[in-house]
Amino acid sequence: MELDAVESVRMALMEALVLAMPILGAGLLIGLILSLFQAVTQIQEQWLVSVPKIIVMLLVAVVLLSWLTVRMSDFAVLMFSGG
């Protein structure tokens, strides 16, 4: 059964959302925690939020790399097989 173009784009966008969600969620969580820390201590340094957020997001991406790779390759096989 052939997938139409709209359904293929919808599936690709949903897959991108699922793949990005853990990394963005970790960035959101660490950003919230550090913003609360800044509000409590009144330390307003910009690097205090951005640098740890980047580090945590990179660590999450490295930890989930095998899952991301398998998920992307399964999706590619699905798209190129036509089913």
C-alpha positions as a printed Julia matrix, in Angstrom:
83×3 Matrix{Float64}:
  0.0    0.0    0.0
  1.41   3.33  -1.09
  1.75   6.12   1.43
  0.6    9.45   0.14
  2.84  12.5    0.49
  0.9   14.14   3.31
  0.93  10.98   5.41
  4.67  10.54   4.79
  5.39  14.09   5.92
  3.17  13.65   8.98
  4.99  10.45   9.93
  8.38  12.12   9.43
  7.42  15.08  11.62
  6.09  12.81  14.35
  9.28  10.75  14.24
 11.42  13.9   14.49
  9.34  15.0   17.48
  9.76  11.63  19.23
 13.52  11.66  18.58
 14.0   15.23  19.82
 11.72  14.99  22.86
 14.13  13.37  25.36
 16.95  15.76  24.52
 14.75  18.85  24.61
 13.02  17.6   27.76
 16.36  17.28  29.53
 17.28  20.81  28.43
 13.94  22.11  29.66
 14.26  20.38  33.02
 17.83  21.55  33.7
 16.9   25.06  32.53
 13.99  25.16  34.96
 16.11  23.92  37.85
 18.89  26.4   37.15
 16.43  29.28  36.69
 14.93  28.49  40.09
 18.46  28.42  41.53
 19.16  31.82  39.96
 15.93  33.24  41.35
 16.69  32.0   44.86
 20.32  33.11  44.92
 19.84  36.22  42.74
 22.85  35.25  40.63
 22.08  36.52  37.12
 24.91  35.08  35.06
 23.83  34.0   31.57
 26.45  31.27  31.27
 25.08  29.63  34.44
 22.04  28.43  32.49
 23.33  28.0   28.95
 26.54  26.03  29.53
 25.08  23.33  31.83
 22.03  23.05  29.56
 24.24  22.38  26.53
 26.32  19.86  28.47
 23.26  17.98  29.75
 21.66  17.91  26.31
 24.88  16.55  24.78
 25.14  13.88  27.49
 21.54  12.81  26.93
 22.16  12.65  23.18
 25.26  10.49  23.7
 23.46   8.16  26.12
 20.49   7.77  23.75
 22.59   7.53  20.59
 21.99   3.82  20.03
 18.22   4.19  20.51
 18.15   7.21  18.2
 20.11   5.35  15.54
 17.89   2.26  15.65
 14.73   4.36  15.59
 15.96   6.43  12.61
 17.09   3.38  10.66
 13.76   1.61  11.27
 11.94   4.69  10.02
 14.18   4.9    6.95
 13.51   1.25   6.14
  9.78   1.87   6.5
  9.9    4.89   4.2
 12.06   3.3    1.52
 10.2    0.0    1.52
  7.0    1.82   0.66
  4.97   0.34   3.47
